Amino acid sequence: MEKRAHKVIERWRADLALVGSVKRSEESLNLWFIPRVGDGTLDRGDRPYYLQRATLTDEFRQDRQEQLSATALVAVAPLADTATRGGLLDEGLLNTTRKLASLLEGSTIENAERRAALQAALGNALLTLGERERDTTRVGEAVEALSAVVRVFTCEQEPQQWAMAQNNLGYALLNLGDLSGELEHITRAIRAFRASLTVFTRERMPNQWATVQNNLGNALLTLGEREVDASRMREAIEVYLAALEVRTRERMPLDWAITQNNLGNAQMKLGEREGSSALLYRAVKAYRLALKERTREKVPLDWAMAHNNLGNALFVLGELENKVELLEQARDAFRAALQEYTYERFPGKWALAHHNLGNILVVLGDQTGKLVLLREAVVAYRAALTRYSRESEPLDWAKTNCGLGVAFGILGERENNTNHFLEAAKCFGQALEVLYRAHLPVDWAAAQNNLGNVLLKLGEREPGIARLRQARQALEAALEVRNHEQMPLDWATTQNNLGNVLFLIGERLGDLATLKNAVRAFSAALEFRTPERMPLKSAQTQNNLGNALASLGERTGDSQLLLRAIQAYEAALQA
């Protein structure tokens, strides 16, 4: 049957075949959904859509067209790689979703399983549209619909249907948590995936087990990104590696590529958190492996996603190792992704790629001194903000404002333009209205650190120490989250920034205690900023330490402090 279906798909150049058999005695219809690509199950990105068989009762005849239309369009979503297919999703699925919602609202369907089938079709359709548009409202509606499905089934009586419903609900909750930044949605997603795994075991249903493992890894990673403790990220890596024992390239090439991509995400995020080049190189390797199957010809959207992720890993690695060639490779990867992520077809992904492109242009502009790159970064961030809004994508909106603030801060320094610093401070202030410490401590701390830096630059250009005190307050707030044990790279960065603020306050006030605190901050930063690990940043901090020691030595007449200052300057020159 499957071979015949594939022949029909090729003949008609279709994306999906619906194959069915009617059981007259039971008045039911058994359906199999066979896609153009994949390994026998319908694969919606990271969430296979399990409708290998759907049994539809006789009473379903009146509205089966809408449910089948939604199911087919949802299944074909990952293949929407042309304007025609995109139009089918934009118009066909949207119209079908409205009809399903109307059916559920306007009819009294007494059969619980019948109603659950419609709710599932509606939930998955809403989720597909919400993912595509990065629309929090639609994804929230999908969660409501899929939650209703879970309440119909029990693990004891319908274990597989219950497990599938838990998996689909988990996926929707994960998307909602990712868009809204609310951790409760992500923790609920983890519970749903773990519940699904009590039925989908590796021994009985290995393919389904691997799929839910993959989804669980995504949820753990998303939560780990928002927590200070990196243990969730490490668990995500273990979960992905377990899934790859079943999802092999030989048996399930596209699923293998999906999990390789996700493994790369986890290794990249953990490598960024810990300042580990080894993990970042592993992430680059994982993404490049994924691209062996995620070709542009076969799955163009997945190809674009893999290039976007590869760009992120190369970006972090290039920044860590101060290698312009890696940063240029990252820029090229982001631009490749934009060949598929057009505003008309995928506005959310288009905005994300512009945000990432802005990130890389900022670092390239900073390292090369090319103002044109910094201005291009501002254009890229502002492009992303034409799509992101505080109301619909608060976390994306806040992060893009942070990126724009960094770009303005560096431009202000290069052009000696106070207005740029004021614009940067405004960007970080807006972001902090959304990034709450309780919900997003890591992002909150990053914004506080960047705000402190900009306030320092303003303080350097203004008399008095009012701005400098604000900068100190912001940086000390960041250090309440950024600690040496869990976030050593970020901790060292903020210690260096705090040292700069304390040094300037101490100089202006002639306060020896504050200058000594500056020395302590720079010395702390050098515990991680070593010449071997970060030669350029090590040299910068050694120079800062030398300045603080020299100032103290001159004010106190202590020759030992002056000798230590000379040693710090020499260390900076050697690095």
ChimeraX attribute file (.defattr): number of C-alpha atoms within 10 A of each C-alpha:
attribute: neighborCount
match mode: 1-to-1
recipient: residues
	/A:1	9
	/A:2	14
	/A:3	9
	/A:4	10
	/A:5	19
	/A:6	20
	/A:7	12
	/A:8	14
	/A:9	17
	/A:10	11
	/A:11	9
	/A:12	9
	/A:13	11
	/A:14	13
	/A:15	20
	/A:16	21
	/A:17	19
	/A:18	12
	/A:19	15
	/A:20	15
	/A:21	10
	/A:22	13
	/A:23	11
	/A:24	9
	/A:25	6
	/A:26	9
	/A:27	12
	/A:28	18
	/A:29	17
	/A:30	15
	/A:31	18
	/A:32	20
	/A:33	23
	/A:34	27
	/A:35	24
	/A:36	18
	/A:37	18
	/A:38	15
	/A:39	14
	/A:40	14
	/A:41	19
	/A:42	24
	/A:43	24
	/A:44	17
	/A:45	16
	/A:46	17
	/A:47	18
	/A:48	20
	/A:49	19
	/A:50	19
	/A:51	16
	/A:52	13
	/A:53	13
	/A:54	15
	/A:55	16
	/A:56	18
	/A:57	15
	/A:58	13
	/A:59	13
	/A:60	16
	/A:61	10
	/A:62	8
	/A:63	13
	/A:64	15
	/A:65	13
	/A:66	21
	/A:67	22
	/A:68	16
	/A:69	18
	/A:70	29
	/A:71	22
	/A:72	22
	/A:73	25
	/A:74	25
	/A:75	27
	/A:76	23
	/A:77	22
	/A:78	20
	/A:79	24
	/A:80	19
	/A:81	19
	/A:82	13
	/A:83	11
	/A:84	10
	/A:85	19
	/A:86	17
	/A:87	13
	/A:88	17
	/A:89	24
	/A:90	15
	/A:91	12
	/A:92	15
	/A:93	25
	/A:94	18
	/A:95	15
	/A:96	23
	/A:97	23
	/A:98	14
	/A:99	17
	/A:100	23
	/A:101	16
	/A:102	11
	/A:103	16
	/A:104	15
	/A:105	10
	/A:106	9
	/A:107	9
	/A:108	9
	/A:109	15
	/A:110	8
	/A:111	9
	/A:112	12
	/A:113	15
	/A:114	14
	/A:115	19
	/A:116	23
	/A:117	18
	/A:118	26
	/A:119	23
	/A:120	24
	/A:121	27
	/A:122	29
	/A:123	30
	/A:124	28
	/A:125	31
	/A:126	28
	/A:127	31
	/A:128	25
	/A:129	21
	/A:130	23
	/A:131	20
	/A:132	17
	/A:133	18
	/A:134	26
	/A:135	22
	/A:136	22
	/A:137	18
	/A:138	21
	/A:139	28
	/A:140	20
	/A:141	18
	/A:142	29
	/A:143	26
	/A:144	16
	/A:145	24
	/A:146	28
	/A:147	22
	/A:148	18
	/A:149	27
	/A:150	22
	/A:151	13
	/A:152	15
	/A:153	20
	/A:154	13
	/A:155	15
	/A:156	8
	/A:157	9
	/A:158	11
	/A:159	16
	/A:160	16
	/A:161	19
	/A:162	22
	/A:163	26
	/A:164	25
	/A:165	26
	/A:166	27
	/A:167	32
	/A:168	32
	/A:169	28
	/A:170	32
	/A:171	28
	/A:172	32
	/A:173	29
	/A:174	30
	/A:175	26
	/A:176	30
	/A:177	25
	/A:178	22
	/A:179	21
	/A:180	20
	/A:181	23
	/A:182	18
	/A:183	20
	/A:184	15
	/A:185	22
	/A:186	26
	/A:187	18
	/A:188	17
	/A:189	29
	/A:190	24
	/A:191	17
	/A:192	24
	/A:193	27
	/A:194	20
	/A:195	18
	/A:196	28
	/A:197	23
	/A:198	13
	/A:199	19
	/A:200	24
	/A:201	15
	/A:202	16
	/A:203	8
	/A:204	10
	/A:205	12
	/A:206	16
	/A:207	19
	/A:208	23
	/A:209	21
	/A:210	25
	/A:211	25
	/A:212	32
	/A:213	27
	/A:214	29
	/A:215	30
	/A:216	28
	/A:217	29
	/A:218	28
	/A:219	30
	/A:220	24
	/A:221	28
	/A:222	25
	/A:223	28
	/A:224	22
	/A:225	21
	/A:226	21
	/A:227	20
	/A:228	20
	/A:229	15
	/A:230	19
	/A:231	14
	/A:232	22
	/A:233	27
	/A:234	16
	/A:235	17
	/A:236	28
	/A:237	23
	/A:238	16
	/A:239	22
	/A:240	26
	/A:241	18
	/A:242	14
	/A:243	26
	/A:244	23
	/A:245	12
	/A:246	19
	/A:247	25
	/A:248	15
	/A:249	18
	/A:250	8
	/A:251	11
	/A:252	16
	/A:253	17
	/A:254	25
	/A:255	29
	/A:256	22
	/A:257	26
	/A:258	24
	/A:259	29
	/A:260	27
	/A:261	28
	/A:262	27
	/A:263	27
	/A:264	30
	/A:265	28
	/A:266	29
	/A:267	27
	/A:268	31
	/A:269	23
	/A:270	25
	/A:271	21
	/A:272	20
	/A:273	20
	/A:274	17
	/A:275	23
	/A:276	17
	/A:277	18
	/A:278	12
	/A:279	21
	/A:280	28
	/A:281	18
	/A:282	17
	/A:283	30
	/A:284	23
	/A:285	17
	/A:286	23
	/A:287	29
	/A:288	19
	/A:289	18
	/A:290	28
	/A:291	22
	/A:292	13
	/A:293	19
	/A:294	25
	/A:295	15
	/A:296	14
	/A:297	9
	/A:298	14
	/A:299	17
	/A:300	21
	/A:301	25
	/A:302	26
	/A:303	21
	/A:304	26
	/A:305	24
	/A:306	30
	/A:307	26
	/A:308	26
	/A:309	25
	/A:310	26
	/A:311	30
	/A:312	27
	/A:313	30
	/A:314	26
	/A:315	29
	/A:316	24
	/A:317	27
	/A:318	23
	/A:319	18
	/A:320	20
	/A:321	18
	/A:322	18
	/A:323	15
	/A:324	16
	/A:325	12
	/A:326	19
	/A:327	25
	/A:328	17
	/A:329	17
	/A:330	28
	/A:331	23
	/A:332	17
	/A:333	24
	/A:334	27
	/A:335	20
	/A:336	18
	/A:337	25
	/A:338	23
	/A:339	12
	/A:340	21
	/A:341	24
	/A:342	15
	/A:343	13
	/A:344	10
	/A:345	21
	/A:346	18
	/A:347	19
	/A:348	24
	/A:349	26
	/A:350	21
	/A:351	27
	/A:352	23
	/A:353	29
	/A:354	26
	/A:355	28
	/A:356	25
	/A:357	27
	/A:358	30
	/A:359	25
	/A:360	29
	/A:361	26
	/A:362	25
	/A:363	24
	/A:364	26
	/A:365	20
	/A:366	17
	/A:367	14
	/A:368	10
	/A:369	14
	/A:370	14
	/A:371	17
	/A:372	12
	/A:373	20
	/A:374	27
	/A:375	17
	/A:376	17
	/A:377	29
	/A:378	24
	/A:379	16
	/A:380	23
	/A:381	28
	/A:382	20
	/A:383	18
	/A:384	27
	/A:385	21
	/A:386	11
	/A:387	20
	/A:388	23
	/A:389	14
	/A:390	15
	/A:391	12
	/A:392	17
	/A:393	20
	/A:394	20
	/A:395	24
	/A:396	26
	/A:397	23
	/A:398	27
	/A:399	23
	/A:400	29
	/A:401	26
	/A:402	27
	/A:403	26
	/A:404	27
	/A:405	29
	/A:406	28
	/A:407	28
	/A:408	28
	/A:409	27
	/A:410	24
	/A:411	25
	/A:412	21
	/A:413	15
	/A:414	14
	/A:415	10
	/A:416	13
	/A:417	16
	/A:418	18
	/A:419	13
	/A:420	21
	/A:421	27
	/A:422	18
	/A:423	17
	/A:424	29
	/A:425	24
	/A:426	17
	/A:427	23
	/A:428	29
	/A:429	19
	/A:430	17
	/A:431	26
	/A:432	22
	/A:433	12
	/A:434	18
	/A:435	25
	/A:436	15
	/A:437	16
	/A:438	11
	/A:439	16
	/A:440	20
	/A:441	20
	/A:442	25
	/A:443	25
	/A:444	25
	/A:445	26
	/A:446	23
	/A:447	29
	/A:448	25
	/A:449	30
	/A:450	25
	/A:451	28
	/A:452	30
	/A:453	27
	/A:454	29
	/A:455	26
	/A:456	26
	/A:457	22
	/A:458	24
	/A:459	21
	/A:460	16
	/A:461	13
	/A:462	13
	/A:463	11
	/A:464	13
	/A:465	18
	/A:466	12
	/A:467	21
	/A:468	26
	/A:469	18
	/A:470	17
	/A:471	28
	/A:472	23
	/A:473	15
	/A:474	21
	/A:475	28
	/A:476	19
	/A:477	17
	/A:478	29
	/A:479	21
	/A:480	11
	/A:481	21
	/A:482	26
	/A:483	17
	/A:484	16
	/A:485	11
	/A:486	16
	/A:487	21
	/A:488	19
	/A:489	21
	/A:490	26
	/A:491	23
	/A:492	26
	/A:493	21
	/A:494	28
	/A:495	27
	/A:496	29
	/A:497	26
	/A:498	28
	/A:499	30
	/A:500	26
	/A:501	30
	/A:502	27
	/A:503	30
	/A:504	20
	/A:505	23
	/A:506	22
	/A:507	17
	/A:508	12
	/A:509	13
	/A:510	15
	/A:511	15
	/A:512	16
	/A:513	12
	/A:514	19
	/A:515	25
	/A:516	18
	/A:517	17
	/A:518	29
	/A:519	24
	/A:520	17
	/A:521	23
	/A:522	29
	/A:523	20
	/A:524	19
	/A:525	29
	/A:526	23
	/A:527	12
	/A:528	20
	/A:529	25
	/A:530	17
	/A:531	17
	/A:532	11
	/A:533	15
	/A:534	18
	/A:535	17
	/A:536	18
	/A:537	23
	/A:538	22
	/A:539	23
	/A:540	19
	/A:541	30
	/A:542	29
	/A:543	22
	/A:544	25
	/A:545	31
	/A:546	26
	/A:547	21
	/A:548	28
	/A:549	26
	/A:550	23
	/A:551	22
	/A:552	26
	/A:553	18
	/A:554	12
	/A:555	13
	/A:556	11
	/A:557	12
	/A:558	13
	/A:559	13
	/A:560	12
	/A:561	19
	/A:562	20
	/A:563	15
	/A:564	16
	/A:565	24
	/A:566	18
	/A:567	16
	/A:568	22
	/A:569	20
	/A:570	15
	/A:571	17
	/A:572	22
	/A:573	12
	/A:574	10
	/A:575	16
